[in-house]
Amino acid sequence: MLILGIAGGTGCGKTTVVNQIVEELRNEEVEVISQDSYYKDTSHLSYDERVEINFDHPSSIDFKLLMDHLSTLRKGEPINQPVYSFVEHNRTGESIKTIPRKVVIVEGILIFTNPELREMFDI
């Protein structure tokens, strides 16, 4: 499995690059994981408190869960990827079953801010 990290600021073209890579590979060979799915669970906070969180700061990301999930995929096992709601500013409680693929692309604005996560990327 090849794990590819794609980072950059909001609106810089991350999704365009990811889509071009996906187009070049067969769908059954590639999986895309968005950093946005790994915003920390904030269900213990009120809505008013959640809207005050700086979601553009590394402390808003559950890097441990993201790294655990990448390790699990690398072992050939599926994961249940969290689903995040930008309306509620919280995880929905639902998940998406994600299976290992030949290429896993992780995209997001903050993925390279965590040294341990950076070490997990092959490219």
BAVO-414417 format. One line per 3 residues: number of its first residue (from 1); their letters; for each residue x, y, z of N, C-alpha, C. Coordinates in Angstrom, 2 decimals. Layout:
% residues N
NUM = A = X:Y:Z:X:Y:Z:X:Y:Z ~ ...
***
This chain:
% residues 123
1 = MLI = 0.84:-1.17:0.00:0.00:0.00:0.00:0.89:1.24:0.00 ~ 0.50:2.20:-0.83:1.18:3.48:-0.91:0.28:4.53:-0.27 ~ 0.79:5.25:0.73:0.01:6.31:1.38:0.58:7.64:0.93
4 = LGI = -0.27:8.43:0.30:0.11:9.70:-0.29:-0.57:10.83:0.48 ~ 0.20:11.82:0.91:-0.35:12.99:1.59:-0.38:14.19:0.67 ~ -1.53:14.86:0.62:-1.67:16.07:-0.18:-2.21:17.16:0.73
7 = AGG = -1.41:18.22:0.91:-1.79:19.31:1.81:-1.68:20.64:1.09 ~ -2.32:21.62:1.66:-2.26:22.98:1.14:-3.40:23.78:1.72 ~ -3.33:25.06:1.55:-4.35:25.95:2.09:-5.71:25.75:1.45
10 = TGC = -6.71:26.32:2.08:-8.06:26.27:1.57:-8.11:26.88:0.17 ~ -8.71:26.16:-0.76:-8.88:26.66:-2.12:-7.65:26.62:-3.00 ~ -6.60:25.90:-2.57:-5.35:25.89:-3.34:-5.32:24.84:-4.45
13 = GKT = -6.31:23.95:-4.49:-6.34:22.95:-5.55:-6.10:21.52:-5.09 ~ -6.15:21.26:-3.78:-5.95:19.89:-3.28:-6.93:18.93:-3.93 ~ -8.20:19.30:-3.95:-9.22:18.41:-4.50:-8.99:18.18:-5.99
16 = TVV = -8.57:19.19:-6.70:-8.28:19.04:-8.13:-7.15:18.04:-8.35 ~ -6.09:18.16:-7.57:-4.96:17.22:-7.68:-5.41:15.81:-7.33 ~ -6.16:15.67:-6.23:-6.66:14.35:-5.82:-7.51:13.75:-6.94
19 = NQI = -8.42:14.54:-7.49:-9.29:14.03:-8.56:-8.51:13.61:-9.79 ~ -7.44:14.33:-10.12:-6.62:13.95:-11.27:-5.91:12.62:-11.01 ~ -5.43:12.42:-9.80:-4.78:11.15:-9.46:-5.79:10.01:-9.52
22 = VEE = -6.98:10.24:-8.95:-8.02:9.21:-8.95:-8.41:8.86:-10.38 ~ -8.50:9.85:-11.27:-8.84:9.59:-12.67:-7.80:8.72:-13.36 ~ -6.55:8.87:-12.98:-5.47:8.10:-13.60:-5.42:6.65:-13.09
25 = LRN = -5.95:6.43:-11.91:-5.97:5.09:-11.32:-7.37:4.52:-11.41 ~ -7.48:3.22:-11.40:-8.80:2.60:-11.36:-9.39:2.80:-9.98 ~ -10.70:3.01:-9.90:-11.38:3.27:-8.62:-11.11:2.21:-7.58
28 = EEV = -11.00:0.96:-8.01:-10.78:-0.11:-7.04:-9.36:-0.12:-6.49 ~ -8.50:0.75:-7.02:-7.11:0.80:-6.56:-6.82:1.96:-5.62 ~ -7.75:2.90:-5.47:-7.46:4.11:-4.71:-8.59:4.44:-3.73
31 = EVI = -8.20:4.93:-2.57:-9.14:5.39:-1.55:-8.69:6.78:-1.12 ~ -9.64:7.68:-0.94:-9.33:9.04:-0.49:-9.87:9.22:0.92 ~ -9.01:9.70:1.80:-9.40:10.01:3.18:-9.18:11.50:3.40
34 = SQD = -10.23:12.16:3.86:-10.15:13.60:4.11:-9.85:13.86:5.58 ~ -8.91:14.78:5.81:-8.63:15.21:7.17:-9.90:15.69:7.86 ~ -10.83:16.27:7.10:-12.06:16.80:7.68:-12.85:15.75:8.44
37 = SYY = -12.73:14.49:8.04:-13.43:13.41:8.74:-12.88:13.19:10.14 ~ -11.71:13.75:10.41:-11.01:13.49:11.67:-10.95:14.69:12.60 ~ -11.87:15.66:12.40:-11.99:16.69:13.42:-12.39:16.00:14.72
40 = KDT = -11.88:16.50:15.82:-12.16:15.87:17.12:-13.64:15.88:17.43 ~ -14.06:14.86:18.17:-15.44:14.78:18.65:-15.67:15.91:19.65 ~ -16.66:16.73:19.38:-16.96:17.86:20.26:-18.37:17.76:20.83
43 = SHL = -18.90:16.54:20.89:-20.28:16.36:21.34:-20.49:16.78:22.79 ~ -19.41:16.87:23.56:-19.52:17.30:24.96:-19.68:18.82:25.08 ~ -19.56:19.53:23.97:-19.69:20.99:23.97:-21.05:21.40:23.40
46 = SYD = -21.53:22.56:23.81:-22.76:23.10:23.23:-22.46:23.58:21.81 ~ -23.51:23.77:21.04:-23.33:24.28:19.67:-22.60:25.61:19.69 ~ -22.98:26.50:20.60:-22.34:27.82:20.69:-20.85:27.69:20.98
49 = ERV = -20.47:26.71:21.79:-19.05:26.49:22.08:-18.33:25.91:20.85 ~ -19.01:25.01:20.13:-18.40:24.38:18.95:-18.11:25.39:17.85 ~ -18.99:26.37:17.65:-18.77:27.32:16.56:-17.59:28.25:16.85
52 = EIN = -17.15:28.29:18.09:-16.01:29.13:18.46:-14.66:28.43:18.25 ~ -14.67:27.13:17.97:-13.43:26.37:17.80:-12.72:26.81:16.52 ~ -11.41:26.94:16.60:-10.60:27.24:15.41:-10.28:25.92:14.71
55 = FDH = -11.06:25.59:13.70:-10.88:24.32:13.00:-9.70:24.35:12.02 ~ -9.03:25.49:11.92:-7.83:25.59:11.10:-6.57:25.47:11.94 ~ -6.70:24.95:13.15:-5.55:24.75:14.05:-5.34:23.25:14.25
58 = PSS = -4.09:22.80:14.29:-3.82:21.36:14.46:-4.49:20.73:15.68 ~ -4.75:21.50:16.73:-5.37:20.92:17.92:-6.81:20.48:17.67 ~ -7.40:20.87:16.54:-8.77:20.48:16.23:-8.86:19.10:15.59
61 = IDF = -7.72:18.52:15.23:-7.70:17.25:14.50:-7.36:16.10:15.44 ~ -8.08:14.99:15.29:-7.81:13.78:16.06:-6.75:12.98:15.29 ~ -5.50:13.44:15.39:-4.41:12.79:14.66:-4.21:11.35:15.11
64 = KLL = -4.43:11.07:16.39:-4.25:9.70:16.88:-5.17:8.74:16.14 ~ -6.45:9.10:16.03:-7.39:8.24:15.33:-7.01:8.10:13.85 ~ -6.64:9.19:13.23:-6.24:9.13:11.82:-5.04:8.20:11.64
67 = MDH = -4.05:8.32:12.51:-2.86:7.45:12.41:-3.22:6.00:12.71 ~ -4.08:5.77:13.70:-4.53:4.41:13.99:-5.22:3.81:12.77 ~ -6.06:4.61:12.12:-6.78:4.12:10.95:-5.83:3.81:9.79
70 = LST = -4.84:4.65:9.57:-3.87:4.37:8.51:-3.07:3.11:8.81 ~ -2.71:2.91:10.07:-2.00:1.68:10.45:-2.86:0.46:10.21 ~ -4.13:0.56:10.54:-5.06:-0.56:10.34:-5.19:-0.87:8.85
73 = LRK = -5.35:0.16:8.03:-5.44:-0.06:6.58:-4.17:-0.70:6.05 ~ -3.02:-0.24:6.53:-1.75:-0.80:6.07:-1.64:-2.28:6.42 ~ -2.28:-2.71:7.50:-2.29:-4.13:7.89:-3.27:-4.93:7.04
76 = GEP = -4.01:-4.25:6.16:-4.95:-4.95:5.30:-6.34:-5.09:5.89 ~ -6.62:-4.33:6.93:-7.92:-4.41:7.60:-8.75:-3.16:7.32 ~ -10.09:-3.30:7.26:-10.94:-2.13:7.01:-11.06:-1.24:8.25
79 = INQ = -11.49:-0.01:8.02:-11.74:0.94:9.11:-13.15:1.48:8.97 ~ -13.64:2.09:10.03:-14.89:2.84:10.00:-14.55:4.31:10.15 ~ -14.49:4.98:9.00:-14.09:6.39:8.95:-15.22:7.28:9.47
82 = PVY = -14.93:8.18:10.41:-15.98:9.05:10.94:-16.56:9.96:9.85 ~ -17.79:10.40:10.09:-18.44:11.36:9.20:-18.61:12.65:9.99 ~ -18.17:13.75:9.41:-18.22:15.05:10.08:-19.28:15.93:9.44
85 = SFV = -20.03:16.65:10.27:-21.05:17.58:9.79:-20.56:19.02:9.97 ~ -20.42:19.74:8.87:-20.03:21.15:8.95:-21.19:22.01:9.42 ~ -22.40:21.48:9.36:-23.58:22.21:9.85:-23.59:22.19:11.38
88 = EHN = -23.36:21.01:11.96:-23.39:20.85:13.41:-22.03:21.08:14.06 ~ -20.98:21.19:13.25:-19.61:21.34:13.77:-19.26:20.18:14.70 ~ -19.58:18.97:14.25:-19.33:17.79:15.06:-19.44:16.54:14.19
91 = RTG = -18.93:15.44:14.70:-19.12:14.15:14.04:-20.60:13.77:14.13 ~ -21.04:13.04:13.13:-22.46:12.68:13.08:-22.79:11.43:13.89 ~ -21.80:10.63:14.22:-22.06:9.34:14.85:-22.11:8.22:13.82
94 = ESI = -22.21:8.58:12.55:-22.18:7.61:11.47:-20.73:7.39:11.05 ~ -20.52:6.35:10.27:-19.17:6.09:9.76:-19.27:5.49:8.36 ~ -18.15:5.54:7.65:-18.07:4.96:6.31:-17.05:3.84:6.37
97 = KTI = -17.49:2.63:6.00:-16.55:1.51:5.97:-15.57:1.75:4.82 ~ -14.30:1.75:5.17:-13.24:2.04:4.22:-12.30:0.84:4.19 ~ -12.10:0.30:2.99:-11.26:-0.89:2.87:-9.89:-0.52:2.33
100 = PRK = -8.89:-1.33:2.63:-7.54:-1.05:2.14:-7.49:-1.08:0.60 ~ -6.72:-0.20:0.04:-6.52:-0.13:-1.41:-5.03:-0.07:-1.69 ~ -4.67:-0.21:-2.95:-3.25:-0.11:-3.32:-2.69:1.28:-3.01
103 = VVI = -3.54:2.31:-3.20:-3.15:3.69:-2.94:-4.18:4.32:-2.02 ~ -3.70:4.93:-0.94:-4.57:5.69:-0.04:-4.07:7.14:-0.07 ~ -4.97:8.05:-0.44:-4.63:9.47:-0.47:-5.26:10.12:0.74
106 = VEG = -4.43:10.81:1.52:-4.92:11.59:2.66:-4.76:13.05:2.29 ~ -5.87:13.80:2.33:-5.79:15.21:1.96:-6.34:16.08:3.07 ~ -5.72:17.26:3.22:-6.18:18.21:4.22:-5.19:19.34:4.44
109 = ILI = -5.66:20.39:5.07:-4.80:21.57:5.26:-3.77:21.38:6.36 ~ -4.00:20.43:7.27:-3.13:20.31:8.45:-2.37:18.99:8.54 ~ -2.45:18.15:7.53:-1.90:16.79:7.67:-0.39:16.75:7.85
112 = FTN = 0.33:17.78:7.39:1.78:17.78:7.55:2.25:18.48:8.82 ~ 1.31:18.94:9.64:1.71:19.61:10.88:2.08:18.62:11.97 ~ 1.69:17.36:11.80:1.96:16.34:12.81:3.14:15.48:12.34
115 = PEL = 4.28:15.54:13.05:5.48:14.80:12.61:5.26:13.29:12.49 ~ 4.51:12.70:13.42:4.27:11.25:13.37:3.44:10.88:12.15 ~ 2.44:11.68:11.85:1.62:11.42:10.67:2.45:11.59:9.40
118 = REM = 3.27:12.63:9.34:4.14:12.84:8.17:4.99:11.61:7.89 ~ 5.47:10.96:8.94:6.32:9.77:8.78:5.55:8.60:8.17 ~ 4.23:8.62:8.25:3.43:7.52:7.71:3.25:7.62:6.20
121 = FDI = 3.48:8.81:5.65:3.29:9.00:4.21:4.49:8.47:3.44 ~ 4.19:7.76:2.36:5.24:7.30:1.46:5.64:8.41:0.49 ~ 4.67:9.23:0.18:4.90:10.38:-0.72:4.15:11.57:-0.15
***
